[in-house]
Amino acid sequence: MNIDWLDAFLISGLFQVAMVTGLALLLHLQLGLARIANFGVVGFWGIGMYVFGVLYVKVDWPFGDPWQFLASAAIATFVAGVAGLLIGWLISDLNTDGVLVGTLGFATAVQILATTEDDFTGGALGMGGLDFPFDIGRVKDNEFLWLVIMVAVVAAILLYVWRVHRSPYGRLLIAVGGNEPLVRSLGKSTFRAKLWLFVVGSAGMGLLGAMNGVMVHYLDVGNVGVGVTLAAMVGLVLGGTARVWGGVVGVILTVGLFDIVVQSYLPLPEEWYSQAIPVLREAAFGLTLMLVLLFRPLGLLGDMRRDKLMGRIHGR
């Protein structure tokens, strides 16, 4: 297939949109259903990316790609899930403020470890050597195929989220988010439900981080900042935290517009791209978050349509 009409910036921008959409969908289950305000998204994403990078580059595997990639990505996903298990266990009984502080502190700890563990991560200098687990020709062809694979992974995450919405487990998460003491009084294990939610969500975020490492080829601690969490959070809140498609719509309108339209197609001064654009991006996302919370707290798509959903479940 001829993809000469696609430029490298567009492929990179679309990959970023797809990846953040996946993060927003996983965050939707935590924040939109169970009302767990996870501000540590970048921590789980970063663990997946760096564990994958260290295993892929530093370990002398007895086999090559694609098995080297699959083994490294599987272990990175598992480690991110274990991190989610530990953090979920620590914050399970905390109030909203405690959850925010705990998850944000975890993300900060991941960034500090990535900076200080020079022997493994390369520290502030970063770590290169990551590559695609395949070679189909030109760099653009490889990047486009990796974009297609990322879209397929995000589609699988969307299908999982959609099925959770229509399952007894999803209804339990909604009940936990609405009135956890009442759910406990009915004999339901809210601790186990929230813990499993954190494990699955964190593992998925770790997998997306590992796939991002392949795309960028070079791990830089500057990428493990609040910007990843902010992008996923703003996109989800703008679209609607309670709706399955909220994260998809919101990320397209925020990350898609800014990372593709603004950065690639607007005639901006060249010197802006090194410092001004990243700062403007975070400022624009922060302003968007404030405006949505002030004037449309349910997001563009509004609250979840529970009456219609329950009617479908019960055949009415």
C-alpha positions as CSV (number, residue, x, y, z in Angstrom):
1,M,0.0,0.0,0.0
2,N,1.3,3.4,-1.0
3,I,1.4,5.8,2.0
4,D,3.5,8.5,0.5
5,W,0.7,10.9,1.2
6,L,1.2,10.5,4.9
7,D,4.0,12.5,6.5
8,A,6.0,11.5,9.5
9,F,4.4,14.1,11.7
10,L,0.9,13.0,11.0
11,I,1.8,9.3,11.7
12,S,3.4,10.4,15.0
13,G,0.4,12.6,15.9
14,L,-2.1,9.9,15.1
15,F,-0.1,7.4,17.2
16,Q,-0.1,9.9,20.1
17,V,-3.9,10.3,19.8
18,A,-4.5,6.5,19.8
19,M,-2.2,5.9,22.8
20,V,-3.8,8.7,24.9
21,T,-7.2,7.4,23.9
22,G,-6.3,4.0,25.3
23,L,-5.1,5.6,28.6
24,A,-8.4,7.7,28.8
25,L,-10.5,4.5,28.3
26,L,-8.7,2.7,31.1
27,L,-9.0,5.8,33.3
28,H,-12.7,6.0,32.5
29,L,-13.2,2.7,34.3
30,Q,-11.5,4.0,37.4
31,L,-12.7,7.6,37.5
32,G,-15.9,7.4,35.5
33,L,-17.4,4.3,37.1
34,A,-15.7,3.7,40.5
35,R,-14.9,7.3,41.1
36,I,-11.2,6.6,41.8
37,A,-9.3,9.7,40.9
38,N,-6.0,8.2,39.6
39,F,-3.5,11.0,39.0
40,G,-0.7,8.4,38.6
41,V,-1.5,7.4,35.0
42,V,2.0,8.4,33.8
43,G,3.5,6.3,36.6
44,F,2.1,3.0,35.4
45,W,2.6,4.0,31.8
46,G,6.2,5.0,32.6
47,I,6.9,1.7,34.4
48,G,5.7,-0.2,31.4
49,M,7.9,1.9,29.1
50,Y,11.1,1.7,31.1
51,V,10.8,-1.9,32.2
52,F,10.3,-2.8,28.5
53,G,13.2,-0.7,27.5
54,V,15.6,-2.1,30.1
55,L,14.6,-5.7,29.2
56,Y,14.7,-5.1,25.5
57,V,18.1,-3.3,25.4
58,K,20.0,-4.6,28.5
59,V,19.1,-8.3,28.5
60,D,20.9,-10.7,26.2
61,W,17.9,-12.7,25.0
62,P,18.6,-16.2,23.4
63,F,16.2,-15.3,20.6
64,G,15.5,-12.2,18.5
65,D,12.4,-10.3,17.4
66,P,9.5,-10.6,17.5
67,W,9.9,-12.9,20.5
68,Q,12.3,-10.5,22.2
69,F,9.6,-7.8,22.0
70,L,6.8,-10.1,23.1
71,A,8.7,-11.3,26.1
72,S,9.8,-7.8,27.1
73,A,6.3,-6.3,26.6
74,A,4.7,-9.2,28.5
75,I,7.0,-8.8,31.5
76,A,6.6,-5.0,31.5
77,T,2.8,-5.3,31.4
78,F,3.0,-7.8,34.3
79,V,5.2,-5.4,36.4
80,A,2.8,-2.5,35.8
81,G,0.0,-4.7,36.9
82,V,1.9,-5.7,40.1
83,A,2.5,-1.9,40.7
84,G,-1.2,-1.4,40.3
85,L,-1.9,-4.1,42.8
86,L,0.4,-2.5,45.4
87,I,-0.8,1.0,44.9
88,G,-4.4,-0.1,44.8
89,W,-4.0,-1.9,48.1
90,L,-2.4,1.1,49.7
91,I,-5.1,3.6,48.6
92,S,-8.1,1.3,48.9
93,D,-9.4,2.9,52.1
94,L,-8.3,6.4,51.5
95,N,-10.6,9.3,50.7
96,T,-10.5,11.2,47.4
97,D,-7.7,13.6,48.6
98,G,-5.7,10.6,49.8
99,V,-6.1,8.8,46.5
100,L,-4.9,11.9,44.6
101,V,-1.9,12.4,46.8
102,G,-1.0,8.7,46.8
103,T,-1.2,8.2,43.0
104,L,0.5,11.5,42.2
105,G,3.3,10.5,44.7
106,F,3.7,7.2,42.9
107,A,4.1,8.9,39.5
108,T,6.7,11.2,41.0
109,A,8.6,8.3,42.5
110,V,8.7,6.6,39.0
111,Q,10.1,9.8,37.5
112,I,12.7,10.0,40.2
113,L,13.8,6.4,39.7
114,A,14.0,6.8,36.0
115,T,16.3,9.8,36.5
116,T,18.5,8.4,39.3
117,E,19.0,4.8,38.1
118,D,21.6,5.6,35.5
119,D,22.9,2.1,35.1
120,F,19.5,0.8,34.0
121,T,17.6,3.7,32.5
122,G,20.4,6.0,31.3
123,G,19.2,8.7,33.7
124,A,18.9,12.2,32.4
125,L,20.8,11.2,29.3
126,G,18.1,8.7,28.3
127,M,18.3,5.3,26.7
128,G,18.2,4.3,23.1
129,G,18.4,1.1,21.2
130,L,14.6,0.3,21.0
131,D,13.3,-0.7,17.6
132,F,10.3,-2.2,15.8
133,P,10.0,-6.0,16.2
134,F,9.7,-6.2,12.4
135,D,11.1,-4.6,9.3
136,I,8.9,-4.2,6.3
137,G,11.0,-1.6,4.4
138,R,11.1,2.1,4.9
139,V,11.0,3.8,8.3
140,K,7.6,5.4,7.4
141,D,6.2,1.9,6.5
142,N,7.3,0.5,9.9
143,E,5.8,3.5,11.8
144,F,2.5,3.2,9.9
145,L,2.3,-0.5,10.7
146,W,3.0,0.2,14.3
147,L,0.3,2.8,14.3
148,V,-2.2,0.2,12.9
149,I,-1.1,-2.2,15.7
150,M,-1.6,0.5,18.3
151,V,-5.1,1.3,16.9
152,A,-6.0,-2.4,17.1
153,V,-4.8,-2.6,20.8
154,V,-6.9,0.5,21.6
155,A,-9.9,-1.0,19.8
156,A,-9.5,-4.1,22.0
157,I,-9.4,-1.9,25.1
158,L,-12.6,-0.1,23.9
159,L,-14.3,-3.4,23.5
160,Y,-13.3,-4.5,27.0
161,V,-14.6,-1.2,28.5
162,W,-17.8,-1.5,26.5
163,R,-18.3,-5.1,27.9
164,V,-17.5,-4.0,31.4
165,H,-20.3,-1.4,31.2
166,R,-22.8,-4.1,30.4
167,S,-21.6,-6.7,32.9
168,P,-22.5,-7.3,36.6
169,Y,-18.9,-6.2,37.4
170,G,-19.5,-2.9,35.7
171,R,-22.7,-2.4,37.7
172,L,-20.8,-3.2,40.9
173,L,-18.2,-0.5,40.0
174,I,-20.9,2.0,39.4
175,A,-22.5,1.2,42.7
176,V,-19.1,1.5,44.4
177,G,-18.6,4.9,42.9
178,G,-22.1,6.0,43.9
179,N,-22.3,4.7,47.5
180,E,-19.5,2.4,48.7
181,P,-20.8,1.9,52.3
182,L,-24.2,0.8,51.0
183,V,-22.5,-1.7,48.7
184,R,-20.5,-3.1,51.6
185,S,-23.7,-3.4,53.7
186,L,-25.1,-5.6,50.9
187,G,-22.2,-8.1,51.3
188,K,-20.2,-7.1,48.3
189,S,-16.4,-7.0,48.4
190,T,-15.7,-3.4,47.3
191,F,-12.0,-3.9,48.2
192,R,-11.6,-6.8,45.8
193,A,-13.5,-5.0,43.0
194,K,-11.4,-1.8,43.2
195,L,-8.1,-3.8,43.5
196,W,-8.9,-5.9,40.4
197,L,-9.8,-2.6,38.6
198,F,-6.5,-1.1,39.5
199,V,-4.5,-4.2,38.4
200,V,-6.1,-4.5,35.0
201,G,-6.0,-0.7,34.3
202,S,-2.4,-0.4,35.4
203,A,-1.3,-3.4,33.3
204,G,-3.0,-1.9,30.3
205,M,-1.3,1.4,30.8
206,G,2.0,-0.4,31.1
207,L,1.4,-2.1,27.8
208,L,0.7,1.2,26.1
209,G,3.9,2.6,27.6
210,A,5.9,-0.3,26.2
211,M,4.4,0.2,22.8
212,N,5.2,3.9,23.0
213,G,8.8,3.1,23.7
214,V,9.0,1.2,20.4
215,M,7.6,4.1,18.5
216,V,9.9,6.8,20.0
217,H,13.0,4.5,20.0
218,Y,14.6,6.6,22.8
219,L,13.5,6.9,26.4
220,D,13.7,10.3,27.9
221,V,12.8,11.1,31.5
222,G,11.3,14.3,30.3
223,N,8.4,12.3,28.8
224,V,7.5,10.8,32.2
225,G,5.9,14.0,33.4
226,V,2.5,15.2,34.3
227,G,1.7,15.9,30.7
228,V,0.6,12.3,29.9
229,T,-1.8,12.2,32.9
230,L,-3.1,15.6,32.0
231,A,-3.8,14.7,28.4
232,A,-5.7,11.5,29.4
233,M,-7.6,13.3,32.2
234,V,-8.6,16.4,30.1
235,G,-9.7,14.3,27.2
236,L,-11.8,12.1,29.4
237,V,-13.4,15.0,31.3
238,L,-14.1,16.9,28.1
239,G,-15.8,14.0,26.5
240,G,-17.6,12.8,29.6
241,T,-16.1,10.6,32.4
242,A,-19.2,8.5,32.6
243,R,-19.6,7.6,28.9
244,V,-17.7,4.8,27.1
245,W,-17.0,7.1,24.1
246,G,-16.2,10.1,26.3
247,G,-12.5,9.5,26.3
248,V,-12.4,8.9,22.5
249,V,-14.2,12.1,21.7
250,G,-12.4,14.2,24.2
251,V,-8.9,13.0,23.2
252,I,-9.6,13.7,19.5
253,L,-10.7,17.2,20.4
254,T,-7.7,17.9,22.6
255,V,-4.6,15.9,21.7
256,G,-5.8,15.5,18.1
257,L,-6.3,19.2,17.6
258,F,-3.2,20.3,19.4
259,D,-0.7,17.6,18.5
260,I,-1.7,17.3,14.9
261,V,-3.4,20.5,13.7
262,V,-1.5,23.1,15.9
263,Q,1.9,21.6,15.9
264,S,2.0,20.3,12.4
265,Y,-0.1,22.5,10.2
266,L,-0.3,26.0,11.7
267,P,2.4,28.4,10.5
268,L,4.1,28.9,13.9
269,P,7.6,30.4,14.4
270,E,10.2,27.6,14.3
271,E,11.8,28.6,17.7
272,W,8.4,28.0,19.4
273,Y,8.7,24.2,19.0
274,S,11.5,23.7,21.5
275,Q,10.0,25.4,24.6
276,A,6.9,27.4,23.9
277,I,4.7,24.7,22.4
278,P,5.0,22.1,25.3
279,V,4.2,24.9,27.8
280,L,1.3,26.2,25.7
281,R,0.0,22.6,25.4
282,E,-0.2,22.0,29.1
283,A,-1.6,25.5,29.7
284,A,-4.3,24.9,27.1
285,F,-5.2,21.5,28.5
286,G,-5.4,23.0,32.1
287,L,-7.6,25.8,30.9
288,T,-9.8,23.4,29.1
289,L,-10.1,21.2,32.2
290,M,-11.2,24.2,34.3
291,L,-13.7,25.5,31.8
292,V,-15.3,22.1,31.4
293,L,-15.6,21.5,35.2
294,L,-17.1,25.0,35.6
295,F,-19.6,25.1,32.8
296,R,-20.2,21.4,31.7
297,P,-19.0,19.1,34.5
298,L,-20.6,16.0,32.8
299,G,-18.6,16.6,29.6
300,L,-19.8,16.9,26.0
301,L,-21.6,13.6,26.0
302,G,-23.2,14.0,29.4
303,D,-24.1,11.4,32.0
304,M,-24.4,7.7,31.2
305,R,-27.7,6.5,29.8
306,R,-28.5,4.0,32.5
307,D,-32.2,3.7,31.8
308,K,-31.7,2.7,28.2
309,L,-28.8,0.4,29.1
310,M,-30.8,-1.4,31.8
311,G,-33.7,-1.8,29.4
312,R,-31.4,-3.5,26.9
313,I,-29.9,-5.8,29.6
314,H,-33.4,-6.9,30.7
315,G,-34.8,-7.1,27.2
316,R,-37.2,-4.2,27.6
